[in-house]
Amino acid sequence: MERIVIINESTFVKWTKSVERLQRLLESQEQQVRNRKATEWIDTDEVCRMLGIGKRTVHAMRERGELPYSKLEHKIYFRTDDIIRMMDSLDSGSIPAANIQKISEKIKP
């Protein structure tokens, strides 16, 4: 059995305005997500070329947790955002400056 609830008009108006604000907020957040640039994924070979380091070094960095990665169908991929974050945390002399510049150019619009 369904109940009928009676509320006064001012409560109904407040409730309606709250629902409309919530709807606008959700639409705004949805638009922000759509406008966000998708991150680029690169493989180990590309990381090696960009950073000027070998595969063993990339593997070691992965194993130490310095370089986050994802595995898809037995292949390792890295997010360019994570590479930049990792580089910021490393000693500035660890990676050649020219390679850092290449990465920055590739990522920034």
C-alpha positions in Angstrom: 0.0 0.0 0.0 1.3 3.4 -1.0 1.3 6.3 1.4 0.5 9.9 0.6 2.7 12.4 2.2 1.6 16.0 2.5 4.2 18.8 2.9 3.7 22.5 2.9 4.5 24.6 -0.1 7.7 26.3 1.3 9.2 22.9 2.1 8.4 21.7 -1.4 10.0 24.8 -3.0 13.2 24.3 -0.8 13.4 20.7 -1.8 12.9 21.5 -5.5 15.7 24.2 -5.4 18.0 21.7 -3.7 17.4 19.1 -6.4 18.0 21.7 -9.1 21.3 22.8 -7.4 22.4 19.2 -7.2 21.5 18.7 -10.9 23.6 21.8 -11.9 26.5 20.6 -9.8 26.5 17.1 -11.4 26.2 18.6 -14.9 29.2 20.9 -14.1 31.3 18.0 -12.9 30.4 15.9 -15.9 31.5 18.7 -18.2 34.9 18.9 -16.3 35.4 15.2 -16.7 34.7 15.5 -20.5 37.1 18.4 -20.9 39.9 16.7 -19.0 42.7 15.6 -21.4 43.1 11.8 -21.4 46.5 10.7 -20.2 48.8 9.1 -22.7 50.1 5.6 -22.2 53.5 4.6 -23.4 55.4 1.3 -23.4 58.8 0.4 -21.9 60.7 1.1 -25.1 59.3 4.6 -25.3 60.1 5.2 -21.6 63.7 4.1 -22.3 64.0 6.5 -25.3 62.5 9.4 -23.4 64.5 9.0 -20.3 67.7 7.8 -21.9 67.9 4.8 -19.7 67.9 1.0 -20.4 65.2 -1.6 -19.9 66.8 -3.0 -16.9 66.8 0.4 -15.2 63.1 0.8 -16.0 62.4 -2.6 -14.6 64.4 -1.9 -11.5 62.5 1.4 -11.0 59.2 -0.5 -11.5 60.2 -3.1 -8.9 61.2 -0.4 -6.4 57.8 1.2 -6.8 59.4 4.4 -8.2 57.5 4.1 -11.5 53.9 3.0 -11.5 52.7 0.9 -14.4 49.8 -1.2 -15.7 49.9 -4.5 -17.4 47.6 -5.3 -20.3 47.8 -8.5 -22.2 51.3 -9.3 -20.9 52.7 -5.9 -21.9 53.7 -3.1 -19.5 52.4 0.5 -20.0 53.3 3.7 -18.2 51.3 6.9 -17.8 53.2 10.0 -18.9 51.8 11.8 -15.9 53.4 9.2 -13.6 56.8 9.6 -15.4 56.7 13.3 -14.8 55.8 12.8 -11.1 58.6 10.3 -10.8 61.1 12.6 -12.4 60.1 15.4 -10.0 60.9 13.1 -7.0 64.3 12.0 -8.4 67.6 13.7 -8.0 67.9 16.2 -10.9 71.1 14.6 -12.1 69.6 11.2 -12.6 68.0 11.9 -16.0 69.6 13.9 -18.8 68.1 17.4 -19.1 67.4 17.0 -22.8 65.3 13.9 -22.1 63.3 15.7 -19.5 62.6 18.5 -22.1 61.4 15.9 -24.6 58.9 14.5 -22.1 57.6 17.9 -21.1 57.1 18.8 -24.7 55.2 15.6 -25.4 52.9 16.0 -22.4 52.1 19.6 -22.3 49.6 21.0 -24.8 
